[in-house]
Amino acid sequence: MRHDELVKLRDFTVTELTQKAKETKEQLFNLRFQLRTGHLSDFSRVKAVKREYAQIQTVISEKRLASERRLASETRLAAEAKQHGAA
């Protein structure tokens, strides 16, 4: 996956990324099956698809962590506002 494609991945939602990860995992399964049966001629494709899957999973993790941090920050700010309002 080229750098510009990786940047485009970050524009997708977590749901879209999850679907793309599922499709990539299926593609990887099919490639491995072809490899075992001797029908695969481009062996480097397995490595490329594994890398693509890992990159998608990384972007999903980044988005989930950012969401959790944003939620924690909002919760902290709301608690501080409530504390200052009560004082």
C-alpha positions as CSV (number, residue, x, y, z in Angstrom):
1,M,0.0,0.0,0.0
2,R,1.5,3.3,-1.0
3,H,1.7,6.3,1.4
4,D,-1.1,8.2,-0.3
5,E,-3.4,5.2,0.0
6,L,-2.5,4.9,3.7
7,V,-3.4,8.5,4.2
8,K,-6.8,7.9,2.5
9,L,-7.4,5.1,5.0
10,R,-7.4,7.6,7.8
11,D,-10.4,9.3,6.2
12,F,-12.6,6.2,6.5
13,T,-14.8,5.6,9.5
14,V,-14.1,2.7,11.9
15,T,-17.1,0.8,10.4
16,E,-15.7,1.2,6.9
17,L,-12.3,0.2,8.0
18,T,-13.6,-2.9,9.7
19,Q,-15.4,-3.9,6.5
20,K,-12.2,-3.3,4.5
21,A,-10.2,-5.4,7.1
22,K,-12.7,-8.2,6.7
23,E,-12.4,-8.2,2.9
24,T,-8.6,-8.1,3.2
25,K,-8.6,-11.0,5.6
26,E,-10.7,-13.0,3.2
27,Q,-8.3,-12.1,0.3
28,L,-5.4,-13.3,2.5
29,F,-7.2,-16.5,3.2
30,N,-7.7,-17.1,-0.5
31,L,-4.1,-16.3,-1.3
32,R,-2.8,-18.7,1.4
33,F,-5.2,-21.4,0.0
34,Q,-3.8,-20.8,-3.5
35,L,-0.3,-21.0,-2.1
36,R,-0.9,-24.3,-0.4
37,T,-2.5,-25.8,-3.5
38,G,0.3,-24.6,-5.8
39,H,-1.9,-22.2,-7.8
40,L,-0.2,-19.0,-6.7
41,S,2.4,-17.6,-9.0
42,D,3.1,-14.2,-7.3
43,F,4.2,-15.2,-3.8
44,S,5.0,-11.6,-2.8
45,R,1.3,-10.8,-2.9
46,V,0.8,-12.7,0.4
47,K,3.3,-10.5,2.1
48,A,1.7,-7.3,0.6
49,V,-1.8,-8.3,1.7
50,K,-0.6,-9.2,5.2
51,R,1.0,-5.7,5.4
52,E,-2.2,-4.1,4.1
53,Y,-4.3,-5.9,6.7
54,A,-1.9,-4.8,9.5
55,Q,-2.0,-1.2,8.3
56,I,-5.8,-1.2,8.4
57,Q,-5.8,-2.7,11.9
58,T,-3.4,0.0,13.0
59,V,-5.6,2.8,11.7
60,I,-8.6,1.2,13.4
61,S,-6.6,1.1,16.7
62,E,-5.5,4.7,16.3
63,K,-9.1,5.9,15.7
64,R,-10.4,4.0,18.7
65,L,-7.7,5.4,21.0
66,A,-8.3,8.9,19.8
67,S,-12.0,8.4,20.4
68,E,-11.4,7.1,23.9
69,R,-9.0,10.0,24.7
70,R,-11.5,12.5,23.4
71,L,-14.2,11.0,25.6
72,A,-12.0,11.0,28.6
73,S,-11.0,14.6,28.0
74,E,-14.7,15.6,27.7
75,T,-15.6,13.7,30.9
76,R,-12.7,15.4,32.8
77,L,-13.7,18.9,31.5
78,A,-17.4,18.3,32.5
79,A,-16.3,17.2,36.0
80,E,-14.1,20.2,36.3
81,A,-16.9,22.5,35.2
82,K,-19.3,20.9,37.6
83,Q,-16.8,21.3,40.4
84,H,-16.2,24.9,39.7
85,G,-19.9,25.6,39.3
86,A,-20.6,24.0,42.7
87,A,-17.9,26.1,44.5
